[in-house]
Amino acid sequence: MLTSSFTGWSNYMMDFGQMLQDAEAMKRFGNTMVLWDLHSRKPKKVFDVPGAPLEIRCAWGSNNNYCFTTTALTSKLWLIYEDKR
């Protein structure tokens, strides 16, 4: 399972225009994605993804091992894939 740390509840529920003007709120965005081991319920790897990663879209199919995400505060598209490590 792959999760992202977009933002906390207080930012999520705040008016977007107000949030952009609030310097403290802008500091509360996340910058990580976590690959979890579902059996042990512990993180396998934490990825640094600056700019508040949003929704994660994974490739369909049993042979595919990659996902994409975009970030809210940048214009970047990120590829996350499983390798031998």
PDB file of N, CA, C and O in Angstrom:
ATOM      1  N   MET A   1       0.849  -1.166   0.000  1.00  0.00           N
ATOM      2  CA  MET A   1       0.000   0.000   0.000  1.00  0.00           C
ATOM      3  C   MET A   1       0.898   1.233   0.000  1.00  0.00           C
ATOM      4  O   MET A   1       1.941   1.263   0.654  1.00  0.00           O
ATOM      5  N   LEU A   2       0.473   2.240  -0.742  1.00  0.00           N
ATOM      6  CA  LEU A   2       1.208   3.496  -0.850  1.00  0.00           C
ATOM      7  C   LEU A   2       0.294   4.624  -0.393  1.00  0.00           C
ATOM      8  O   LEU A   2      -0.835   4.738  -0.870  1.00  0.00           O
ATOM      9  N   THR A   3       0.772   5.465   0.532  1.00  0.00           N
ATOM     10  CA  THR A   3      -0.026   6.586   1.031  1.00  0.00           C
ATOM     11  C   THR A   3       0.735   7.890   0.843  1.00  0.00           C
ATOM     12  O   THR A   3       1.960   7.898   0.720  1.00  0.00           O
ATOM     13  N   SER A   4      -0.010   8.994   0.824  1.00  0.00           N
ATOM     14  CA  SER A   4       0.620  10.313   0.706  1.00  0.00           C
ATOM     15  C   SER A   4       0.240  11.177   1.899  1.00  0.00           C
ATOM     16  O   SER A   4      -0.769  10.934   2.563  1.00  0.00           O
ATOM     17  N   SER A   5       1.057  12.181   2.160  1.00  0.00           N
ATOM     18  CA  SER A   5       0.825  13.081   3.296  1.00  0.00           C
ATOM     19  C   SER A   5       0.461  14.472   2.790  1.00  0.00           C
ATOM     20  O   SER A   5       1.182  15.435   3.052  1.00  0.00           O
ATOM     21  N   PHE A   6      -0.647  14.586   2.068  1.00  0.00           N
ATOM     22  CA  PHE A   6      -1.038  15.857   1.459  1.00  0.00           C
ATOM     23  C   PHE A   6      -1.104  16.977   2.496  1.00  0.00           C
ATOM     24  O   PHE A   6      -0.322  17.925   2.423  1.00  0.00           O
ATOM     25  N   THR A   7      -1.998  16.887   3.434  1.00  0.00           N
ATOM     26  CA  THR A   7      -2.127  17.911   4.476  1.00  0.00           C
ATOM     27  C   THR A   7      -2.996  17.379   5.601  1.00  0.00           C
ATOM     28  O   THR A   7      -3.649  16.344   5.465  1.00  0.00           O
ATOM     29  N   GLY A   8      -2.993  18.093   6.703  1.00  0.00           N
ATOM     30  CA  GLY A   8      -3.802  17.699   7.851  1.00  0.00           C
ATOM     31  C   GLY A   8      -5.237  18.193   7.753  1.00  0.00           C
ATOM     32  O   GLY A   8      -5.602  18.915   6.825  1.00  0.00           O
ATOM     33  N   TRP A   9      -6.041  17.792   8.727  1.00  0.00           N
ATOM     34  CA  TRP A   9      -7.470  18.099   8.739  1.00  0.00           C
ATOM     35  C   TRP A   9      -7.740  19.601   8.747  1.00  0.00           C
ATOM     36  O   TRP A   9      -8.630  20.065   8.035  1.00  0.00           O
ATOM     37  N   SER A  10      -6.993  20.368   9.535  1.00  0.00           N
ATOM     38  CA  SER A  10      -7.270  21.808   9.637  1.00  0.00           C
ATOM     39  C   SER A  10      -7.080  22.507   8.291  1.00  0.00           C
ATOM     40  O   SER A  10      -7.878  23.374   7.936  1.00  0.00           O
ATOM     41  N   ASN A  11      -6.058  22.155   7.548  1.00  0.00           N
ATOM     42  CA  ASN A  11      -5.874  22.732   6.211  1.00  0.00           C
ATOM     43  C   ASN A  11      -6.944  22.233   5.251  1.00  0.00           C
ATOM     44  O   ASN A  11      -7.463  23.001   4.441  1.00  0.00           O
ATOM     45  N   TYR A  12      -7.267  20.975   5.340  1.00  0.00           N
ATOM     46  CA  TYR A  12      -8.232  20.370   4.425  1.00  0.00           C
ATOM     47  C   TYR A  12      -9.599  21.045   4.534  1.00  0.00           C
ATOM     48  O   TYR A  12     -10.289  21.220   3.529  1.00  0.00           O
ATOM     49  N   MET A  13      -9.985  21.421   5.742  1.00  0.00           N
ATOM     50  CA  MET A  13     -11.299  22.014   5.970  1.00  0.00           C
ATOM     51  C   MET A  13     -11.305  23.538   5.800  1.00  0.00           C
ATOM     52  O   MET A  13     -12.375  24.146   5.804  1.00  0.00           O
ATOM     53  N   MET A  14     -10.147  24.157   5.652  1.00  0.00           N
ATOM     54  CA  MET A  14     -10.059  25.614   5.539  1.00  0.00           C
ATOM     55  C   MET A  14     -10.410  26.080   4.122  1.00  0.00           C
ATOM     56  O   MET A  14     -10.153  25.374   3.147  1.00  0.00           O
ATOM     57  N   ASP A  15     -10.997  27.270   4.023  1.00  0.00           N
ATOM     58  CA  ASP A  15     -11.243  27.888   2.727  1.00  0.00           C
ATOM     59  C   ASP A  15      -9.909  28.027   1.993  1.00  0.00           C
ATOM     60  O   ASP A  15      -8.930  28.498   2.571  1.00  0.00           O
ATOM     61  N   PHE A  16      -9.868  27.620   0.729  1.00  0.00           N
ATOM     62  CA  PHE A  16      -8.603  27.582  -0.017  1.00  0.00           C
ATOM     63  C   PHE A  16      -7.954  28.960  -0.127  1.00  0.00           C
ATOM     64  O   PHE A  16      -6.748  29.089   0.080  1.00  0.00           O
ATOM     65  N   GLY A  17      -8.723  29.974  -0.443  1.00  0.00           N
ATOM     66  CA  GLY A  17      -8.177  31.328  -0.548  1.00  0.00           C
ATOM     67  C   GLY A  17      -7.601  31.817   0.764  1.00  0.00           C
ATOM     68  O   GLY A  17      -6.544  32.448   0.789  1.00  0.00           O
ATOM     69  N   GLN A  18      -8.294  31.528   1.855  1.00  0.00           N
ATOM     70  CA  GLN A  18      -7.818  31.907   3.189  1.00  0.00           C
ATOM     71  C   GLN A  18      -6.535  31.149   3.528  1.00  0.00           C
ATOM     72  O   GLN A  18      -5.602  31.713   4.100  1.00  0.00           O
ATOM     73  N   MET A  19      -6.501  29.876   3.170  1.00  0.00           N
ATOM     74  CA  MET A  19      -5.329  29.060   3.465  1.00  0.00           C
ATOM     75  C   MET A  19      -4.089  29.595   2.753  1.00  0.00           C
ATOM     76  O   MET A  19      -3.003  29.615   3.333  1.00  0.00           O
ATOM     77  N   LEU A  20      -4.242  30.025   1.512  1.00  0.00           N
ATOM     78  CA  LEU A  20      -3.097  30.549   0.760  1.00  0.00           C
ATOM     79  C   LEU A  20      -2.530  31.818   1.383  1.00  0.00           C
ATOM     80  O   LEU A  20      -1.351  32.124   1.203  1.00  0.00           O
ATOM     81  N   GLN A  21      -3.355  32.555   2.110  1.00  0.00           N
ATOM     82  CA  GLN A  21      -2.911  33.786   2.766  1.00  0.00           C
ATOM     83  C   GLN A  21      -2.349  33.536   4.167  1.00  0.00           C
ATOM     84  O   GLN A  21      -1.757  34.438   4.760  1.00  0.00           O
ATOM     85  N   ASP A  22      -2.524  32.348   4.693  1.00  0.00           N
ATOM     86  CA  ASP A  22      -2.109  32.004   6.056  1.00  0.00           C
ATOM     87  C   ASP A  22      -0.730  31.338   6.026  1.00  0.00           C
ATOM     88  O   ASP A  22      -0.598  30.189   5.607  1.00  0.00           O
ATOM     89  N   ALA A  23       0.290  32.069   6.473  1.00  0.00           N
ATOM     90  CA  ALA A  23       1.672  31.560   6.426  1.00  0.00           C
ATOM     91  C   ALA A  23       1.838  30.279   7.245  1.00  0.00           C
ATOM     92  O   ALA A  23       2.562  29.375   6.827  1.00  0.00           O
ATOM     93  N   GLU A  24       1.187  30.188   8.392  1.00  0.00           N
ATOM     94  CA  GLU A  24       1.301  28.988   9.228  1.00  0.00           C
ATOM     95  C   GLU A  24       0.634  27.786   8.559  1.00  0.00           C
ATOM     96  O   GLU A  24       1.148  26.669   8.635  1.00  0.00           O
ATOM     97  N   ALA A  25      -0.484  28.006   7.920  1.00  0.00           N
ATOM     98  CA  ALA A  25      -1.173  26.909   7.225  1.00  0.00           C
ATOM     99  C   ALA A  25      -0.323  26.382   6.080  1.00  0.00           C
ATOM    100  O   ALA A  25      -0.313  25.178   5.821  1.00  0.00           O
ATOM    101  N   MET A  26       0.380  27.254   5.399  1.00  0.00           N
ATOM    102  CA  MET A  26       1.219  26.828   4.275  1.00  0.00           C
ATOM    103  C   MET A  26       2.392  25.960   4.732  1.00  0.00           C
ATOM    104  O   MET A  26       2.966  25.227   3.927  1.00  0.00           O
ATOM    105  N   LYS A  27       2.751  26.034   6.005  1.00  0.00           N
ATOM    106  CA  LYS A  27       3.828  25.201   6.557  1.00  0.00           C
ATOM    107  C   LYS A  27       3.333  23.802   6.925  1.00  0.00           C
ATOM    108  O   LYS A  27       4.140  22.916   7.209  1.00  0.00           O
ATOM    109  N   ARG A  28       2.027  23.597   6.922  1.00  0.00           N
ATOM    110  CA  ARG A  28       1.453  22.328   7.383  1.00  0.00           C
ATOM    111  C   ARG A  28       1.141  21.349   6.256  1.00  0.00           C
ATOM    112  O   ARG A  28       0.371  20.409   6.454  1.00  0.00           O
ATOM    113  N   PHE A  29       1.715  21.550   5.103  1.00  0.00           N
ATOM    114  CA  PHE A  29       1.534  20.587   4.018  1.00  0.00           C
ATOM    115  C   PHE A  29       2.566  19.476   4.152  1.00  0.00           C
ATOM    116  O   PHE A  29       3.671  19.702   4.645  1.00  0.00           O
ATOM    117  N   GLY A  30       2.207  18.292   3.715  1.00  0.00           N
ATOM    118  CA  GLY A  30       3.107  17.150   3.789  1.00  0.00           C
ATOM    119  C   GLY A  30       4.093  17.122   2.638  1.00  0.00           C
ATOM    120  O   GLY A  30       3.943  17.846   1.654  1.00  0.00           O
ATOM    121  N   ASN A  31       5.093  16.285   2.771  1.00  0.00           N
ATOM    122  CA  ASN A  31       6.104  16.146   1.718  1.00  0.00           C
ATOM    123  C   ASN A  31       6.635  14.719   1.624  1.00  0.00           C
ATOM    124  O   ASN A  31       7.782  14.499   1.234  1.00  0.00           O
ATOM    125  N   THR A  32       5.795  13.753   1.984  1.00  0.00           N
ATOM    126  CA  THR A  32       6.246  12.362   1.931  1.00  0.00           C
ATOM    127  C   THR A  32       5.172  11.449   1.345  1.00  0.00           C
ATOM    128  O   THR A  32       3.981  11.760   1.335  1.00  0.00           O
ATOM    129  N   MET A  33       5.653  10.311   0.859  1.00  0.00           N
ATOM    130  CA  MET A  33       4.801   9.181   0.506  1.00  0.00           C
ATOM    131  C   MET A  33       5.414   7.972   1.202  1.00  0.00           C
ATOM    132  O   MET A  33       6.635   7.872   1.322  1.00  0.00           O
ATOM    133  N   VAL A  34       4.571   7.060   1.656  1.00  0.00           N
ATOM    134  CA  VAL A  34       5.051   5.906   2.419  1.00  0.00           C
ATOM    135  C   VAL A  34       4.589   4.620   1.744  1.00  0.00           C
ATOM    136  O   VAL A  34       3.411   4.461   1.423  1.00  0.00           O
ATOM    137  N   LEU A  35       5.530   3.706   1.536  1.00  0.00           N
ATOM    138  CA  LEU A  35       5.237   2.356   1.065  1.00  0.00           C
ATOM    139  C   LEU A  35       5.147   1.467   2.303  1.00  0.00           C
ATOM    140  O   LEU A  35       6.107   1.359   3.067  1.00  0.00           O
ATOM    141  N   TRP A  36       3.992   0.832   2.499  1.00  0.00           N
ATOM    142  CA  TRP A  36       3.728   0.051   3.707  1.00  0.00           C
ATOM    143  C   TRP A  36       3.827  -1.447   3.449  1.00  0.00           C
ATOM    144  O   TRP A  36       3.492  -1.932   2.368  1.00  0.00           O
ATOM    145  N   ASP A  37       4.292  -2.164   4.462  1.00  0.00           N
ATOM    146  CA  ASP A  37       4.212  -3.622   4.495  1.00  0.00           C
ATOM    147  C   ASP A  37       2.902  -3.954   5.205  1.00  0.00           C
ATOM    148  O   ASP A  37       2.779  -3.733   6.410  1.00  0.00           O
ATOM    149  N   LEU A  38       1.940  -4.473   4.481  1.00  0.00           N
ATOM    150  CA  LEU A  38       0.619  -4.709   5.067  1.00  0.00           C
ATOM    151  C   LEU A  38       0.614  -5.805   6.129  1.00  0.00           C
ATOM    152  O   LEU A  38      -0.219  -5.782   7.035  1.00  0.00           O
ATOM    153  N   HIS A  39       1.518  -6.749   6.028  1.00  0.00           N
ATOM    154  CA  HIS A  39       1.545  -7.839   7.009  1.00  0.00           C
ATOM    155  C   HIS A  39       2.076  -7.369   8.358  1.00  0.00           C
ATOM    156  O   HIS A  39       1.508  -7.701   9.399  1.00  0.00           O
ATOM    157  N   SER A  40       3.160  -6.601   8.346  1.00  0.00           N
ATOM    158  CA  SER A  40       3.735  -6.117   9.603  1.00  0.00           C
ATOM    159  C   SER A  40       3.141  -4.781  10.035  1.00  0.00           C
ATOM    160  O   SER A  40       3.317  -4.354  11.177  1.00  0.00           O
ATOM    161  N   ARG A  41       2.433  -4.121   9.113  1.00  0.00           N
ATOM    162  CA  ARG A  41       1.848  -2.794   9.354  1.00  0.00           C
ATOM    163  C   ARG A  41       2.909  -1.769   9.731  1.00  0.00           C
ATOM    164  O   ARG A  41       2.705  -0.915  10.593  1.00  0.00           O
ATOM    165  N   LYS A  42       4.042  -1.883   9.059  1.00  0.00           N
ATOM    166  CA  LYS A  42       5.152  -0.948   9.266  1.00  0.00           C
ATOM    167  C   LYS A  42       5.590  -0.400   7.918  1.00  0.00           C
ATOM    168  O   LYS A  42       5.433  -1.063   6.893  1.00  0.00           O
ATOM    169  N   PRO A  43       6.140   0.811   7.918  1.00  0.00           N
ATOM    170  CA  PRO A  43       6.616   1.373   6.645  1.00  0.00           C
ATOM    171  C   PRO A  43       7.833   0.626   6.123  1.00  0.00           C
ATOM    172  O   PRO A  43       8.759   0.322   6.876  1.00  0.00           O
ATOM    173  N   LYS A  44       7.824   0.332   4.827  1.00  0.00           N
ATOM    174  CA  LYS A  44       8.986  -0.275   4.176  1.00  0.00           C
ATOM    175  C   LYS A  44       9.946   0.805   3.696  1.00  0.00           C
ATOM    176  O   LYS A  44      11.165   0.656   3.793  1.00  0.00           O
ATOM    177  N   LYS A  45       9.384   1.897   3.178  1.00  0.00           N
ATOM    178  CA  LYS A  45      10.210   2.986   2.667  1.00  0.00           C
ATOM    179  C   LYS A  45       9.403   4.277   2.701  1.00  0.00           C
ATOM    180  O   LYS A  45       8.202   4.282   2.430  1.00  0.00           O
ATOM    181  N   VAL A  46      10.084   5.378   3.038  1.00  0.00           N
ATOM    182  CA  VAL A  46       9.475   6.707   3.030  1.00  0.00           C
ATOM    183  C   VAL A  46      10.151   7.509   1.927  1.00  0.00           C
ATOM    184  O   VAL A  46      11.374   7.651   1.910  1.00  0.00           O
ATOM    185  N   PHE A  47       9.346   8.032   1.007  1.00  0.00           N
ATOM    186  CA  PHE A  47       9.852   8.821  -0.118  1.00  0.00           C
ATOM    187  C   PHE A  47       9.674  10.302   0.170  1.00  0.00           C
ATOM    188  O   PHE A  47       8.628  10.713   0.672  1.00  0.00           O
ATOM    189  N   ASP A  48      10.678  11.103  -0.140  1.00  0.00           N
ATOM    190  CA  ASP A  48      10.590  12.554  -0.026  1.00  0.00           C
ATOM    191  C   ASP A  48       9.983  13.092  -1.319  1.00  0.00           C
ATOM    192  O   ASP A  48      10.597  13.003  -2.382  1.00  0.00           O
ATOM    193  N   VAL A  49       8.781  13.649  -1.228  1.00  0.00           N
ATOM    194  CA  VAL A  49       8.060  14.185  -2.389  1.00  0.00           C
ATOM    195  C   VAL A  49       7.614  15.604  -2.034  1.00  0.00           C
ATOM    196  O   VAL A  49       6.486  15.799  -1.581  1.00  0.00           O
ATOM    197  N   PRO A  50       8.486  16.597  -2.234  1.00  0.00           N
ATOM    198  CA  PRO A  50       8.154  17.968  -1.837  1.00  0.00           C
ATOM    199  C   PRO A  50       6.983  18.544  -2.623  1.00  0.00           C
ATOM    200  O   PRO A  50       6.794  18.232  -3.798  1.00  0.00           O
ATOM    201  N   GLY A  51       6.200  19.391  -1.953  1.00  0.00           N
ATOM    202  CA  GLY A  51       5.121  20.090  -2.636  1.00  0.00           C
ATOM    203  C   GLY A  51       3.734  19.554  -2.376  1.00  0.00           C
ATOM    204  O   GLY A  51       2.812  19.878  -3.123  1.00  0.00           O
ATOM    205  N   ALA A  52       3.548  18.754  -1.355  1.00  0.00           N
ATOM    206  CA  ALA A  52       2.236  18.221  -0.966  1.00  0.00           C
ATOM    207  C   ALA A  52       1.679  17.235  -1.994  1.00  0.00           C
ATOM    208  O   ALA A  52       0.847  17.609  -2.819  1.00  0.00           O
ATOM    209  N   PRO A  53       2.135  15.968  -1.951  1.00  0.00           N
ATOM    210  CA  PRO A  53       1.632  14.963  -2.887  1.00  0.00           C
ATOM    211  C   PRO A  53       0.126  14.752  -2.734  1.00  0.00           C
ATOM    212  O   PRO A  53      -0.408  14.681  -1.627  1.00  0.00           O
ATOM    213  N   LEU A  54      -0.527  14.657  -3.873  1.00  0.00           N
ATOM    214  CA  LEU A  54      -1.988  14.508  -3.907  1.00  0.00           C
ATOM    215  C   LEU A  54      -2.383  13.052  -4.098  1.00  0.00           C
ATOM    216  O   LEU A  54      -1.772  12.148  -3.528  1.00  0.00           O
ATOM    217  N   GLU A  55      -3.399  12.842  -4.896  1.00  0.00           N
ATOM    218  CA  GLU A  55      -3.929  11.510  -5.170  1.00  0.00           C
ATOM    219  C   GLU A  55      -2.881  10.628  -5.854  1.00  0.00           C
ATOM    220  O   GLU A  55      -2.096  11.101  -6.675  1.00  0.00           O
ATOM    221  N   ILE A  56      -2.883   9.362  -5.508  1.00  0.00           N
ATOM    222  CA  ILE A  56      -1.953   8.391  -6.078  1.00  0.00           C
ATOM    223  C   ILE A  56      -2.710   7.540  -7.093  1.00  0.00           C
ATOM    224  O   ILE A  56      -3.787   7.022  -6.797  1.00  0.00           O
ATOM    225  N   ARG A  57      -2.148   7.400  -8.279  1.00  0.00           N
ATOM    226  CA  ARG A  57      -2.747   6.567  -9.334  1.00  0.00           C
ATOM    227  C   ARG A  57      -1.778   5.452  -9.687  1.00  0.00           C
ATOM    228  O   ARG A  57      -0.681   5.713 -10.181  1.00  0.00           O
ATOM    229  N   CYS A  58      -2.172   4.228  -9.441  1.00  0.00           N
ATOM    230  CA  CYS A  58      -1.311   3.071  -9.716  1.00  0.00           C
ATOM    231  C   CYS A  58      -1.730   2.388 -11.013  1.00  0.00           C
ATOM    232  O   CYS A  58      -2.901   2.388 -11.391  1.00  0.00           O
ATOM    233  N   ALA A  59      -0.744   1.810 -11.678  1.00  0.00           N
ATOM    234  CA  ALA A  59      -0.999   1.076 -12.924  1.00  0.00           C
ATOM    235  C   ALA A  59      -1.763  -0.199 -12.608  1.00  0.00           C
ATOM    236  O   ALA A  59      -1.497  -0.867 -11.609  1.00  0.00           O
ATOM    237  N   TRP A  60      -2.705  -0.527 -13.464  1.00  0.00           N
ATOM    238  CA  TRP A  60      -3.479  -1.745 -13.293  1.00  0.00           C
ATOM    239  C   TRP A  60      -2.700  -2.937 -13.826  1.00  0.00           C
ATOM    240  O   TRP A  60      -1.832  -2.792 -14.686  1.00  0.00           O
ATOM    241  N   GLY A  61      -3.013  -4.094 -13.317  1.00  0.00           N
ATOM    242  CA  GLY A  61      -2.398  -5.324 -13.805  1.00  0.00           C
ATOM    243  C   GLY A  61      -1.470  -5.928 -12.778  1.00  0.00           C
ATOM    244  O   GLY A  61      -0.793  -5.214 -12.039  1.00  0.00           O
ATOM    245  N   SER A  62      -1.443  -7.230 -12.735  1.00  0.00           N
ATOM    246  CA  SER A  62      -0.644  -7.932 -11.726  1.00  0.00           C
ATOM    247  C   SER A  62       0.856  -7.804 -11.961  1.00  0.00           C
ATOM    248  O   SER A  62       1.635  -8.015 -11.031  1.00  0.00           O
ATOM    249  N   ASN A  63       1.282  -7.468 -13.163  1.00  0.00           N
ATOM    250  CA  ASN A  63       2.712  -7.340 -13.460  1.00  0.00           C
ATOM    251  C   ASN A  63       3.231  -5.916 -13.308  1.00  0.00           C
ATOM    252  O   ASN A  63       4.432  -5.687 -13.450  1.00  0.00           O
ATOM    253  N   ASN A  64       2.362  -4.958 -13.025  1.00  0.00           N
ATOM    254  CA  ASN A  64       2.783  -3.562 -12.899  1.00  0.00           C
ATOM    255  C   ASN A  64       3.111  -3.232 -11.451  1.00  0.00           C
ATOM    256  O   ASN A  64       2.402  -3.647 -10.535  1.00  0.00           O
ATOM    257  N   ASN A  65       4.183  -2.488 -11.251  1.00  0.00           N
ATOM    258  CA  ASN A  65       4.613  -2.141  -9.896  1.00  0.00           C
ATOM    259  C   ASN A  65       4.988  -0.661  -9.795  1.00  0.00           C
ATOM    260  O   ASN A  65       6.009  -0.314  -9.201  1.00  0.00           O
ATOM    261  N   TYR A  66       4.165   0.199 -10.373  1.00  0.00           N
ATOM    262  CA  TYR A  66       4.465   1.629 -10.315  1.00  0.00           C
ATOM    263  C   TYR A  66       3.191   2.455 -10.159  1.00  0.00           C
ATOM    264  O   TYR A  66       2.094   2.023 -10.513  1.00  0.00           O
ATOM    265  N   CYS A  67       3.376   3.658  -9.617  1.00  0.00           N
ATOM    266  CA  CYS A  67       2.283   4.603  -9.404  1.00  0.00           C
ATOM    267  C   CYS A  67       2.765   6.003  -9.757  1.00  0.00           C
ATOM    268  O   CYS A  67       3.966   6.266  -9.827  1.00  0.00           O
ATOM    269  N   PHE A  68       1.806   6.895  -9.977  1.00  0.00           N
ATOM    270  CA  PHE A  68       2.096   8.301 -10.230  1.00  0.00           C
ATOM    271  C   PHE A  68       1.368   9.161  -9.209  1.00  0.00           C
ATOM    272  O   PHE A  68       0.316   8.778  -8.696  1.00  0.00           O
ATOM    273  N   THR A  69       1.933  10.319  -8.922  1.00  0.00           N
ATOM    274  CA  THR A  69       1.241  11.340  -8.148  1.00  0.00           C
ATOM    275  C   THR A  69       1.676  12.707  -8.662  1.00  0.00           C
ATOM    276  O   THR A  69       2.732  12.844  -9.279  1.00  0.00           O
ATOM    277  N   THR A  70       0.859  13.699  -8.405  1.00  0.00           N
ATOM    278  CA  THR A  70       1.231  15.089  -8.664  1.00  0.00           C
ATOM    279  C   THR A  70       1.274  15.797  -7.323  1.00  0.00           C
ATOM    280  O   THR A  70       0.808  15.264  -6.317  1.00  0.00           O
ATOM    281  N   THR A  71       1.832  16.997  -7.310  1.00  0.00           N
ATOM    282  CA  THR A  71       1.905  17.756  -6.071  1.00  0.00           C
ATOM    283  C   THR A  71       1.094  19.040  -6.191  1.00  0.00           C
ATOM    284  O   THR A  71       1.015  19.645  -7.260  1.00  0.00           O
ATOM    285  N   ALA A  72       0.494  19.442  -5.077  1.00  0.00           N
ATOM    286  CA  ALA A  72      -0.386  20.610  -5.066  1.00  0.00           C
ATOM    287  C   ALA A  72       0.382  21.922  -5.179  1.00  0.00           C
ATOM    288  O   ALA A  72      -0.126  22.882  -5.758  1.00  0.00           O
ATOM    289  N   LEU A  73       1.582  21.978  -4.642  1.00  0.00           N
ATOM    290  CA  LEU A  73       2.310  23.244  -4.578  1.00  0.00           C
ATOM    291  C   LEU A  73       3.399  23.375  -5.633  1.00  0.00           C
ATOM    292  O   LEU A  73       4.110  24.379  -5.662  1.00  0.00           O
ATOM    293  N   THR A  74       3.539  22.389  -6.490  1.00  0.00           N
ATOM    294  CA  THR A  74       4.487  22.460  -7.608  1.00  0.00           C
ATOM    295  C   THR A  74       3.769  21.939  -8.853  1.00  0.00           C
ATOM    296  O   THR A  74       2.614  21.520  -8.778  1.00  0.00           O
ATOM    297  N   SER A  75       4.432  21.966  -9.957  1.00  0.00           N
ATOM    298  CA  SER A  75       3.830  21.437 -11.192  1.00  0.00           C
ATOM    299  C   SER A  75       4.525  20.150 -11.620  1.00  0.00           C
ATOM    300  O   SER A  75       4.687  19.889 -12.812  1.00  0.00           O
ATOM    301  N   LYS A  76       4.933  19.351 -10.642  1.00  0.00           N
ATOM    302  CA  LYS A  76       5.684  18.132 -10.940  1.00  0.00           C
ATOM    303  C   LYS A  76       4.795  16.896 -10.909  1.00  0.00           C
ATOM    304  O   LYS A  76       3.824  16.819 -10.156  1.00  0.00           O
ATOM    305  N   LEU A  77       5.154  15.944 -11.740  1.00  0.00           N
ATOM    306  CA  LEU A  77       4.545  14.620 -11.775  1.00  0.00           C
ATOM    307  C   LEU A  77       5.610  13.649 -11.280  1.00  0.00           C
ATOM    308  O   LEU A  77       6.733  13.651 -11.785  1.00  0.00           O
ATOM    309  N   TRP A  78       5.269  12.822 -10.298  1.00  0.00           N
ATOM    310  CA  TRP A  78       6.226  11.900  -9.698  1.00  0.00           C
ATOM    311  C   TRP A  78       5.885  10.465 -10.062  1.00  0.00           C
ATOM    312  O   TRP A  78       4.719  10.070 -10.064  1.00  0.00           O
ATOM    313  N   LEU A  79       6.919   9.689 -10.371  1.00  0.00           N
ATOM    314  CA  LEU A  79       6.803   8.254 -10.618  1.00  0.00           C
ATOM    315  C   LEU A  79       7.394   7.534  -9.417  1.00  0.00           C
ATOM    316  O   LEU A  79       8.539   7.783  -9.040  1.00  0.00           O
ATOM    317  N   ILE A  80       6.621   6.648  -8.820  1.00  0.00           N
ATOM    318  CA  ILE A  80       7.087   5.819  -7.706  1.00  0.00           C
ATOM    319  C   ILE A  80       7.004   4.373  -8.190  1.00  0.00           C
ATOM    320  O   ILE A  80       5.947   3.926  -8.635  1.00  0.00           O
ATOM    321  N   TYR A  81       8.107   3.647  -8.104  1.00  0.00           N
ATOM    322  CA  TYR A  81       8.092   2.259  -8.571  1.00  0.00           C
ATOM    323  C   TYR A  81       8.868   1.375  -7.609  1.00  0.00           C
ATOM    324  O   TYR A  81       9.736   1.841  -6.871  1.00  0.00           O
ATOM    325  N   GLU A  82       8.539   0.099  -7.633  1.00  0.00           N
ATOM    326  CA  GLU A  82       9.206  -0.875  -6.775  1.00  0.00           C
ATOM    327  C   GLU A  82      10.402  -1.447  -7.517  1.00  0.00           C
ATOM    328  O   GLU A  82      10.288  -1.900  -8.656  1.00  0.00           O
ATOM    329  N   ASP A  83      11.550  -1.419  -6.851  1.00  0.00           N
ATOM    330  CA  ASP A  83      12.748  -2.011  -7.439  1.00  0.00           C
ATOM    331  C   ASP A  83      13.213  -3.173  -6.563  1.00  0.00           C
ATOM    332  O   ASP A  83      12.488  -3.609  -5.668  1.00  0.00           O
ATOM    333  N   LYS A  84      14.399  -3.665  -6.815  1.00  0.00           N
ATOM    334  CA  LYS A  84      14.915  -4.835  -6.084  1.00  0.00           C
ATOM    335  C   LYS A  84      15.239  -4.524  -4.627  1.00  0.00           C
ATOM    336  O   LYS A  84      15.291  -5.435  -3.800  1.00  0.00           O
ATOM    337  N   ARG A  85      15.457  -3.250  -4.301  1.00  0.00           N
ATOM    338  CA  ARG A  85      15.811  -2.883  -2.929  1.00  0.00           C
ATOM    339  C   ARG A  85      14.561  -2.802  -2.133  1.00  0.00           C
ATOM    340  O   ARG A  85      14.608  -2.507  -0.939  1.00  0.00           O
TER     341      ARG A  85
END
